[in-house]
């Protein structure tokens, strides 16, 4: 999975949100930590261990 591309799309607004399943959460977090614009992205925990990531100025 190309998390770098997904993060770029989230930061630019091309993607409204991206849902991460528990199995891929650690890999996505590693990509997010090394992403230069990570301050523009926020995550919200959902039931079942899923996390939805979006731009900080976007509300879900």
Secondary structure by P-SEA (a helix, b strand, c coil): caaaaaaaaaaacccccccccccaaaaaaaaaaaccccccbbbbbcccbbbbbccccccc
